[in-house]
Amino acid sequence: MSKEPVAVVGIGQTRHVAARRDVSLAGLVREAARRALADAELTWADVDAVVIGKAPDFFEGVMMPELYLADALGAVGKPLLRVHTAGSVGGSTALVAANLVAARVHGTVLTLAFEKQSESNAMWGLSLPIPFQQPLLAGAGGFFAPHVRAYMRRSGAPDSIGALVAYKDRRNALKNPYAHLHEHDITLEKVVASPMLWDPIRYSETCPSSDGACAMVLTDRAGAARAPRPPAWLLGGAMRSEPTLFAGKDFVSPRAGRDCAADVYRQAGVGDPRRDIDAAEIYVPFSWYEPMWLENLGFAAEGEGWKLTESGATALDGDLPVNMSGGVLSTNPIGASGMIRFAEAALQVRGQAGEHQVDGARRVLGHAYGGGSQFFSMWLVGAQPPDS
């Protein structure tokens, strides 16, 4: 039996900020969920199941929050499933929900991811000891900076590339009312002059700590036919993982990322991603990961990703726009960051991205990664159903 086509018919986000003191976790997630249902013109009664995801519980100190969020998400008496795959969890959560629809287990599923970083200290929560190394690491940037330096050595990329990415994404964020960082006075010179945190990563080349949530309503072909607006159709989706550390691991271009992208492209019939995909929302928490992931995802040959950035190809008006919303560099409620990438891809093909809309976007990639560059989740959505 063939899979049921999966459509994104509702999308909702909160305004992402440093601290949402006005709402509890329950209030935060309900805000995003209600907006997604309103976009789909559905009610809580129309939802068959709920799939939620977030980053580690110790980030907020609330263990198993799904137990007390069931009521806020209209899940009482319905199946509720939680997903966790570190920073990629927002993407993985959406894919688990999509697979429930594709397998005809449920007709309409609400999926949601969230984080309230203001109620934790994620930087020190992520300062984990690495076996056989000196305990000098502080935050995720301390873990990833050596991989960036390895990329620079391998590719010969000039040290200006990180600042170019940050400057682009922060300007894109100014066109996105939901983005956390709205730096109206941003200049390339200010990015370059910002303090060095983890060589070569500067302060302005890092993601913020955000409170926020993102929700989507996924449904089958019958549900899509009743939708008030054209949906985004899932053309391909995949997850892959690998260990944090193993002999021969390529931290610059992880095997799991390459395999995940290849699976998505196979499902969607994509032969040349550079030609066949119109735009991409890529998980870039530190600016240098844009060129690194462009290579990992097959948009550029090894050692060539930075040239796409330098040429302006990844700008909003370039021929391969990347992180039109401002990306993780501008908004980072960790548990939701991957789902935001997926949702923003869906907004693009629905023509609902507002000022950061890419004209004529028909196929857009959403990408997330997590852990020690070990968990990957991706989907490709299109304006037309997969069999059309």
Number of C-alpha atoms within 10 A of each C-alpha: 4 6 10 18 22 31 32 28 31 29 28 23 26 21 20 24 21 18 15 19 10 7 12 11 22 16 15 23 25 23 22 25 30 21 19 27 22 15 18 24 15 17 12 13 8 14 20 19 24 22 25 29 27 30 27 22 14 14 23 18 11 12 11 12 15 20 10 11 19 18 13 17 26 20 21 13 10 12 13 21 16 19 20 17 24 22 27 31 33 39 33 33 27 31 25 20 27 29 18 21 24 22 16 16 12 19 21 27 26 29 30 33 34 30 30 28 25 18 17 16 14 19 16 13 14 18 17 15 13 12 8 6 8 8 11 11 18 17 16 20 24 18 19 21 18 17 20 23 18 13 22 20 12 12 16 12 19 12 13 14 18 28 24 21 29 30 22 23 26 29 23 23 26 21 18 21 16 19 26 27 23 19 12 10 7 16 16 15 10 13 19 19 13 14 14 13 16 19 13 17 25 21 16 26 29 21 23 21 26 28 28 33 31 34 32 31 27 33 32 24 17 13 17 22 14 12 19 13 15 17 27 30 27 26 27 23 28 21 24 19 20 17 12 12 14 8 5 6 14 13 18 21 19 19 17 22 25 17 18 23 26 18 19 21 25 13 15 20 14 18 12 11 18 16 11 15 23 22 27 24 27 26 28 29 24 24 28 30 23 25 28 24 23 25 20 24 22 17 19 19 11 17 18 17 22 29 17 19 24 18 10 17 15 25 22 23 15 15 17 21 21 30 31 31 32 29 28 31 28 32 30 28 31 33 33 32 34 36 33 34 29 30 26 26 31 33 23 31 27 23 18 15 18 13 14 21 21 23 12 11 19 21 24 28 29 26 31 29 30 20 18 17 26 23 25 31 31 30 29 27 32 26 22 18 16 16 6 4
